[in-house]
Amino acid sequence: MASLVIFWVLGLQERLPVDFLGTVAREPEIMMDRLHTNSSSSAPAPISPTNATFISPEELQLIKKVLKWPMPPTPVTTAEQATSPYTSSFTLLNPRTNYSVGDVISVLITARDALKNPKTYGGDFFQAKLFNTGLKASVYGEVVDHDNGTYTATFKLLWEGLAKVAIRMIHSSEAVEVLFRHREQDPDKVFFTGVFREGDVQENVVCNAQRSVRLLEGSPCCCEYKHPITGESWFCRKPSRLPCSAWVEHSAGGYQARLSTLESALLNRLSWSDSEWQRVIFSDESRFSLGGDAQRIRVWRHRGQHQDEWSVVTRPEDLVSFHLHPYRTICGSCVRMVKLHGMDYHRTPLGTSTAPYRDVSHVGKHINRYLPGDDITVNVSQHDLDLGMRVKCVPGLDTPTPAGFYMKDVWTSFMCHSQSFPTPAQISTCLKDKQVLMMGDSTLRQWFEYLLKVVPDRLSGLAILSIESKRARQMDRTDIVKEFAQEKGQEEGTFWALRIWAKTQPVGHIVNNIRLVWRAHGIPIRTSLTPQADIHLIASEVDALAGGQHSVVVFTIWAHFTTFPLATYLHRLAGIRRAVEALLRRAPQTVVLIKSANTGYKDIYGSDWLSWQLDCALRVMFRDLPVVIVDVWQMTSCHYSPDNIHPPQQVIRNEVDLFLSFVCPN
């Protein structure tokens, strides 16, 4: 009997002080062997220098050095003073008549404000790529900031034929400063709801990862829940009638960033009030459903329109619909559920609305726009250059730039000898006798879903069975498998999901013996109403593993941390690192992989710049461990598909192939 068993479990204008990361080294020590509830507000004790979760001052300095970003020397007073993608430009340096595969070209980017004044300082966040649409070929370009308003983007020529340069300004330096400041000074711009219940008494209170000013407003503080392994704390306002031990469920609360008009303009955000943002949830973060009393309606926008004000139009009866703009192809995608002042947001295909659309050509000038520049296209001739990698895909390899390139939608890695796994049989052979634990956010769940879709549907002679029940049920068969799933009707909010594949074989004869588990990385996570007992941190799961030559651990953690101060993220990473170190000590043959961040965010609540910062910090903290960093940042940045926090299947297929190349390097 061949079987693939799959689990699915949810698991201000002041500058910041230069030592803003220093608080990480003073996080509370691990004092308990079980979840501890504390309603006091006393300061935590400092951790011991011998504690395995400690981040040394030297490491903090290295992280700060890697993440250092130039900020505007003086505040701007209007959006026109910020860098504009429409007046900025780029030109090819040292042009030649002939180019060959393997050559390197560079372009000079000149930043200007909206008034066409050259910028004299750096800090703009650009992304660059070289591409050929017909060949579905592309490669990531490295951008160097000269800190004087100019930048250099460098590309390697990797295919024969035409190669065109594209430079995109994700955020101006002025917008980056807004993102940086609000990340550190507004830790609860996203908040969460804790449900407390005993008997017939229920109270809903605000919760978050820090004991912040807004968390303390209007209610006694606080119930503090300290994790027994990582020492991290979770805070909820103290219920008026129930004890702290009555916390039973967790859910996303809302959004409450406090931006000025200028800050909103720099980030191209819709001018929604705090109370309106409190009723918004980025549902594509987790695809979890909201309860019937949430008073929100699911909205699916066309890719690339999650931040564009021009995609919102008002009909006379105050019914707002989304215009699927025919010309917009470039920018991020976040799905929102909204109910604002009684106006329901609906998905409306282009041309179906009878209401006229207003002129919105002036909107969206400042972020995520391609620079006009020169029409730089070079013709590359073939050269006898071997682009193949001979290095086996094993842990501990560095990520080069470029990390690889696309040709006909297939990614060739320069990190190691990557392989393709085009058939379910090849994937099954690779994963034979493996126990794979996946932990993270919905971008990693895409890998899980890809395997779920590709493996069973195309294996001949495969019987597909499923169990839909709250608790594990035993199948009345000789090939018994226990699984968990949430009840039907809660498909969008599934914490536990199940698919069972069984191929008929003699009783007791297991052909592939594959166990695949996905679990969310735990709070903070923006999701629908969920039992808090089902929310496990990555460190806890890793600590519970025996490990060994048949064990594979892959995790990602970044998308739900973009709204929090960097110190919060570093503390989480420190706990995970301690658990991974312990796992590799007791079972050094365990393969541990980390999926990097990918591109797709473009807002105060999640930006590519914020994601990039977290990704760089993660790479620093895991640099000395024998783990694999599966770099998908470059893979998503240079692909032709529209920006989306959840990349399309063409990209996911290549990500999974690279992942499997490390699982099965031979």
GIHUDA-V470679 format. One record per pair of residues at least 6 apart in sequence whose ideal C-beta (glycine too) atoms are under 6 Angstrom apart, sorted by the first residue. I is the first residue (numbers start at 1). J is the second residue. D is the distance in whole Angstrom. If there is no record, write none. Layout:
i: (I:I)
j: (J:J)
d: (D:D)
This chain:
i: (1:1:1:1:2:2:2:3:4:4:5:5:6:6:7:8:8:9:9:9:10:10:10:10:11:11:11:11:11:12:16:20:21:21:23:24:24:24:24:25:26:27:27:28:28:29:29:29:30:32:33:34:36:37:37:37:38:39:39:47:52:53:53:53:55:62:63:63:66:66:67:67:70:70:70:71:71:72:72:72:73:76:76:79:79:80:80:81:82:82:82:83:83:83:83:84:84:85:85:85:87:87:88:88:88:89:89:90:90:90:90:90:91:91:92:92:93:93:99:99:99:100:100:101:101:101:101:102:102:103:104:105:106:106:107:107:108:109:109:110:111:111:111:112:118:119:120:122:122:123:123:124:124:125:125:125:125:126:126:126:127:127:127:128:128:128:128:129:129:129:129:130:130:130:130:131:131:132:132:132:136:136:137:137:137:138:138:139:139:139:139:140:140:140:140:141:141:142:142:143:143:144:145:156:157:157:158:159:160:160:162:162:163:163:164:165:166:167:168:169:170:170:171:171:174:175:175:176:178:178:179:179:179:184:187:187:187:187:188:188:188:188:189:189:189:190:190:191:191:191:192:192:193:193:193:194:194:194:194:195:195:195:196:196:196:196:196:197:197:198:198:201:203:203:205:205:205:206:207:208:208:209:209:209:211:211:219:220:222:223:223:223:224:224:225:226:229:229:230:230:232:234:247:249:249:250:250:251:251:252:252:252:254:255:255:256:256:256:257:266:267:268:268:268:268:270:276:279:280:280:281:282:283:283:284:284:285:285:286:286:287:288:288:288:288:289:289:289:290:290:291:295:296:296:297:298:299:299:300:300:301:302:303:303:303:304:304:304:304:305:306:306:306:307:307:308:309:310:310:311:311:312:313:313:314:315:318:320:320:321:321:321:322:322:323:324:329:331:331:332:332:332:332:333:338:367:368:389:389:391:392:393:393:393:393:394:395:395:395:396:397:397:399:399:400:403:403:403:403:404:404:404:404:405:409:411:411:418:418:419:420:421:421:421:424:424:424:424:427:428:430:430:430:431:432:433:433:434:434:434:435:435:435:436:436:437:437:438:438:438:438:439:439:439:439:439:440:440:440:440:441:441:443:444:444:445:446:447:448:450:450:452:456:456:456:462:462:463:465:466:466:467:467:467:467:468:468:470:472:472:474:478:479:481:483:484:485:485:485:486:486:486:493:495:521:521:522:522:522:523:524:525:538:538:539:539:539:542:542:543:547:547:547:548:548:549:551:552:552:553:554:556:558:558:558:561:562:562:563:569:573:577:580:583:592:593:593:593:594:594:595:596:596:596:596:596:597:597:597:598:598:599:599:599:600:600:600:601:601:601:601:628:630:630:632:636:639:641)
j: (479:502:505:510:503:511:512:502:501:514:481:515:499:516:517:497:518:495:496:519:495:520:530:534:519:520:522:535:536:185:184:184:60:64:567:55:567:570:571:55:46:47:571:44:231:45:47:51:231:228:228:228:226:225:244:245:224:223:244:54:578:574:575:578:574:620:617:620:616:620:613:616:122:123:147:123:177:173:174:177:121:82:174:265:266:114:115:113:172:174:266:111:119:124:172:113:114:169:369:371:112:116:111:112:371:110:373:107:109:167:371:373:108:374:107:376:106:108:157:378:380:381:383:157:380:383:385:383:385:157:156:155:152:154:153:165:152:151:167:150:119:124:149:118:149:149:149:145:147:173:176:172:173:170:171:176:609:143:167:169:168:170:637:141:143:153:167:138:141:166:638:139:155:163:165:138:164:161:162:163:408:409:159:406:407:406:638:158:402:405:638:402:634:637:638:153:155:154:401:151:153:152:151:402:163:380:405:407:380:382:377:379:378:380:377:376:370:371:370:369:368:608:367:609:266:266:267:609:263:266:607:609:610:565:210:212:564:565:208:212:214:215:256:257:563:255:563:206:208:253:207:253:204:251:253:205:207:236:247:204:248:249:203:239:242:246:247:246:248:242:246:241:239:242:236:237:239:237:236:215:235:524:564:568:222:235:237:238:235:236:238:244:233:235:234:233:539:540:539:575:571:523:532:529:531:530:532:528:529:281:526:527:278:277:280:274:277:278:604:366:604:307:364:366:367:309:340:339:336:338:337:334:335:337:334:335:442:526:442:527:492:492:493:527:528:492:493:528:296:528:529:339:337:339:344:337:336:345:335:347:322:324:333:642:644:328:331:333:642:311:332:333:334:602:603:364:363:360:363:322:323:320:323:357:320:355:343:343:345:346:348:353:347:348:357:350:642:368:643:600:601:602:643:644:345:602:602:416:417:416:665:416:661:662:665:665:626:627:628:626:415:416:629:631:414:414:415:631:634:411:412:413:414:412:650:635:654:658:661:661:657:427:657:660:454:455:458:459:455:512:660:663:664:514:512:513:550:514:550:552:515:550:551:516:552:517:553:444:448:518:554:519:521:538:541:555:521:555:556:557:559:560:598:556:595:518:652:656:518:652:656:499:462:464:501:501:503:502:500:498:499:473:483:485:498:485:488:487:482:484:480:507:502:500:498:496:496:497:498:494:495:496:528:534:538:557:535:536:537:535:560:560:555:576:575:576:579:579:583:579:583:587:590:587:589:589:590:591:663:592:593:595:597:611:614:569:606:610:605:614:621:621:592:590:627:628:630:662:627:629:630:615:629:631:632:633:611:615:633:632:636:608:636:637:643:644:645:607:608:611:645:662:658:659:655:647:651:648)
d: (5:6:4:6:4:3:5:5:4:5:5:5:5:5:4:3:5:6:6:4:3:4:6:6:3:4:6:6:5:6:5:6:5:6:5:5:5:5:6:6:5:6:5:3:5:6:4:6:4:5:6:6:5:6:4:6:4:6:5:6:4:4:5:5:5:6:5:5:5:6:5:6:5:4:5:6:5:5:6:6:6:6:5:4:6:4:6:5:4:4:6:5:6:5:4:6:4:4:4:5:4:5:5:5:5:5:5:5:5:5:6:4:6:5:5:5:5:5:6:5:5:5:4:6:6:4:5:6:4:5:5:5:5:5:5:6:6:4:6:6:4:5:5:5:6:4:5:4:4:3:6:6:5:5:4:6:5:5:6:6:5:6:5:3:5:4:5:5:6:5:4:5:4:5:6:4:6:6:5:6:5:5:5:6:5:5:4:6:5:4:6:5:4:6:4:5:5:5:5:5:5:5:5:6:6:5:5:6:6:4:6:6:5:6:4:4:6:5:5:6:6:5:6:6:5:4:5:6:5:6:5:6:6:5:5:5:6:5:5:5:5:6:6:4:6:6:4:5:6:4:5:5:5:5:4:5:4:4:5:6:6:4:5:5:5:4:5:6:5:6:5:6:4:6:5:4:6:5:4:5:6:5:6:6:6:5:4:4:5:5:5:4:5:6:4:5:5:6:5:3:6:6:6:5:6:5:5:6:4:5:4:6:3:4:5:5:6:6:5:6:6:6:5:5:5:5:5:6:5:5:5:5:5:5:6:4:6:5:5:5:6:6:4:5:4:4:4:5:5:5:6:5:4:5:5:5:5:5:6:5:5:4:5:4:6:5:4:6:5:4:6:5:4:6:6:5:5:3:5:5:5:6:6:5:6:4:5:5:5:5:4:5:6:6:5:4:6:5:5:5:6:4:4:4:5:6:5:6:5:5:5:4:4:5:5:6:4:5:5:5:6:6:6:5:5:6:6:5:5:5:5:4:5:6:5:6:4:5:4:5:6:5:5:5:6:5:5:5:6:5:5:6:4:5:5:5:5:6:6:6:5:6:5:5:4:5:5:6:6:4:5:5:5:5:6:4:5:5:4:6:5:6:6:5:5:6:5:5:4:5:5:6:6:5:5:6:6:5:5:6:6:5:5:6:5:5:5:6:4:5:6:5:5:5:4:4:5:5:4:5:6:5:4:5:5:5:5:6:4:6:6:5:5:5:4:5:4:4:5:5:5:3:4:5:6:4:5:5:6:5:4:4:4:6:5:5:4:4:6:6:5:6:6:6:4:4:6:6:6:5:5:5:6:5:5:5:4:4:6:5:4:5:5:5:5:5:4:5:6:6:6:5:6:6:5:5:5:5)
